[in-house]
Amino acid sequence: MKKTIILSAAVVAFTFSSCNSTNPAEQTTESTEQNFKLDTTMLKSGESFYQCSMDPDVVSDKVGACPKCGMDLEKKEKK
């Protein structure tokens, strides 16, 4: 009886853990770039600005490193 309860609990736990996993074949190939409106009016005039790829809320009007993660800021064009 004890083995049946343990085995049943293991099967239930396995079933619930496998239901939350995603199949890589079902994943879409959409761009991972976040879509949000970025207010660049506070930046100096120009056609480009610099933004962190990990922290898109970090923007600058000059080259540098992100103060949150330390990654180099990437050059982006104003739209």
Short mmCIF file of the C-alpha atoms (twelve columns), coordinates in Angstrom:
data_MODEL
# 
_entry.id   MODEL 
# 
loop_
_atom_site.group_PDB 
_atom_site.id 
_atom_site.type_symbol 
_atom_site.label_atom_id 
_atom_site.label_alt_id 
_atom_site.label_comp_id 
_atom_site.label_asym_id 
_atom_site.label_seq_id 
_atom_site.Cartn_x 
_atom_site.Cartn_y 
_atom_site.Cartn_z 
_atom_site.pdbx_PDB_model_num 
ATOM 1  C CA . MET A 1  0.000  0.000  0.000   1 
ATOM 2  C CA . LYS A 2  2.820  2.386  0.927   1 
ATOM 3  C CA . LYS A 3  4.592  1.765  -2.404  1 
ATOM 4  C CA . THR A 4  1.383  2.507  -4.318  1 
ATOM 5  C CA . ILE A 5  0.942  5.864  -2.574  1 
ATOM 6  C CA . ILE A 6  4.561  6.854  -3.196  1 
ATOM 7  C CA . LEU A 7  4.377  5.755  -6.839  1 
ATOM 8  C CA . SER A 8  1.099  7.656  -7.337  1 
ATOM 9  C CA . ALA A 9  2.575  10.799 -5.799  1 
ATOM 10 C CA . ALA A 10 5.612  10.525 -8.083  1 
ATOM 11 C CA . VAL A 11 3.418  10.118 -11.172 1 
ATOM 12 C CA . VAL A 12 1.282  13.132 -10.216 1 
ATOM 13 C CA . ALA A 13 4.373  15.255 -9.541  1 
ATOM 14 C CA . PHE A 14 5.909  14.233 -12.876 1 
ATOM 15 C CA . THR A 15 2.669  14.981 -14.731 1 
ATOM 16 C CA . PHE A 16 2.356  18.483 -13.273 1 
ATOM 17 C CA . SER A 17 6.007  19.314 -13.897 1 
ATOM 18 C CA . SER A 18 5.854  18.183 -17.519 1 
ATOM 19 C CA . CYS A 19 2.672  20.179 -18.246 1 
ATOM 20 C CA . ASN A 20 4.487  23.479 -17.717 1 
ATOM 21 C CA . SER A 21 7.375  22.763 -20.068 1 
ATOM 22 C CA . THR A 22 7.322  24.057 -23.620 1 
ATOM 23 C CA . ASN A 23 8.242  22.121 -26.687 1 
ATOM 24 C CA . PRO A 24 11.090 23.860 -28.587 1 
ATOM 25 C CA . ALA A 25 9.438  22.893 -31.881 1 
ATOM 26 C CA . GLU A 26 6.332  24.862 -30.892 1 
ATOM 27 C CA . GLN A 27 8.223  28.045 -30.066 1 
ATOM 28 C CA . THR A 28 7.926  30.861 -32.577 1 
ATOM 29 C CA . THR A 29 10.879 32.617 -34.141 1 
ATOM 30 C CA . GLU A 30 9.636  36.095 -33.281 1 
ATOM 31 C CA . SER A 31 12.115 38.814 -32.517 1 
ATOM 32 C CA . THR A 32 13.156 39.007 -28.874 1 
ATOM 33 C CA . GLU A 33 13.366 42.782 -29.061 1 
ATOM 34 C CA . GLN A 34 10.905 44.443 -26.704 1 
ATOM 35 C CA . ASN A 35 8.253  46.658 -28.193 1 
ATOM 36 C CA . PHE A 36 7.535  49.782 -26.188 1 
ATOM 37 C CA . LYS A 37 7.426  53.491 -26.828 1 
ATOM 38 C CA . LEU A 38 10.734 55.143 -25.979 1 
ATOM 39 C CA . ASP A 39 10.663 58.868 -25.265 1 
ATOM 40 C CA . THR A 40 13.835 60.280 -26.840 1 
ATOM 41 C CA . THR A 41 12.777 63.921 -26.518 1 
ATOM 42 C CA . MET A 42 14.902 64.313 -23.384 1 
ATOM 43 C CA . LEU A 43 18.050 63.389 -25.331 1 
ATOM 44 C CA . LYS A 44 20.191 65.904 -27.178 1 
ATOM 45 C CA . SER A 45 19.241 66.539 -30.771 1 
ATOM 46 C CA . GLY A 46 20.520 64.062 -33.314 1 
ATOM 47 C CA . GLU A 47 19.448 61.081 -35.359 1 
ATOM 48 C CA . SER A 48 20.733 58.385 -32.993 1 
ATOM 49 C CA . PHE A 49 21.007 57.414 -29.338 1 
ATOM 50 C CA . TYR A 50 22.546 54.573 -27.326 1 
ATOM 51 C CA . GLN A 51 20.523 51.914 -25.526 1 
ATOM 52 C CA . CYS A 52 21.288 48.840 -23.428 1 
ATOM 53 C CA . SER A 53 20.127 45.574 -24.982 1 
ATOM 54 C CA . MET A 54 19.523 43.983 -21.550 1 
ATOM 55 C CA . ASP A 55 17.900 47.026 -19.921 1 
ATOM 56 C CA . PRO A 56 16.047 48.899 -22.695 1 
ATOM 57 C CA . ASP A 57 14.962 51.630 -20.290 1 
ATOM 58 C CA . VAL A 58 18.616 52.766 -20.090 1 
ATOM 59 C CA . VAL A 59 19.282 55.276 -22.877 1 
ATOM 60 C CA . SER A 60 22.005 57.840 -23.446 1 
ATOM 61 C CA . ASP A 61 23.062 60.358 -26.051 1 
ATOM 62 C CA . LYS A 62 26.679 59.158 -25.927 1 
ATOM 63 C CA . VAL A 63 28.652 55.899 -25.987 1 
ATOM 64 C CA . GLY A 64 29.111 54.204 -22.649 1 
ATOM 65 C CA . ALA A 65 28.246 51.269 -20.423 1 
ATOM 66 C CA . CYS A 66 24.927 50.435 -18.806 1 
ATOM 67 C CA . PRO A 67 24.905 51.422 -15.134 1 
ATOM 68 C CA . LYS A 68 22.698 48.409 -14.285 1 
ATOM 69 C CA . CYS A 69 24.485 45.516 -15.995 1 
ATOM 70 C CA . GLY A 70 27.736 46.988 -17.347 1 
ATOM 71 C CA . MET A 71 27.111 46.006 -20.972 1 
ATOM 72 C CA . ASP A 72 28.085 48.389 -23.774 1 
ATOM 73 C CA . LEU A 73 25.246 50.568 -25.014 1 
ATOM 74 C CA . GLU A 74 24.220 49.896 -28.611 1 
ATOM 75 C CA . LYS A 75 23.670 52.644 -31.164 1 
ATOM 76 C CA . LYS A 76 20.020 53.011 -32.252 1 
ATOM 77 C CA . GLU A 77 18.456 55.335 -34.804 1 
ATOM 78 C CA . LYS A 78 15.568 57.634 -33.871 1 
ATOM 79 C CA . LYS A 79 12.356 56.880 -35.705 1 
# 
